[in-house]
């Protein structure tokens, strides 16, 4: 599959996700850190239901700050913590 075909597949996935009501995931795939994901590239995902997610993101922020990651990335991570903390769903520890 060519790069162009791969982008088209991602675009189709974004449309399907939006139609199914997964707007946040669609936005992440289209505009966020998943947008640049290469085929077969490993990635790690945290969900709002994971009680450890805010702690893990805070640790990432500290490591990123020491590595001079741009401020907008740190701000995005802080916003994600706020969104997770404000999410009304049930929380549990990872399975």
Residue pairs with C-beta under 8 A, 6 or more apart in sequence:
1 9
1 39
6 39
10 29
10 30
10 35
11 30
13 26
13 29
14 26
14 29
14 30
15 26
17 23
17 25
17 26
17 29
18 26
28 34
28 35
29 35
34 43
37 43
46 52
46 53
46 56
46 57
46 84
47 53
48 83
48 84
48 87
48 89
49 89
49 90
49 91
49 92
50 91
50 92
50 93
50 94
51 91
51 92
51 93
52 93
52 94
53 84
54 81
54 84
54 85
57 77
57 80
57 81
57 84
58 81
60 77
61 74
61 77
61 78
64 73
64 74
64 77
65 74
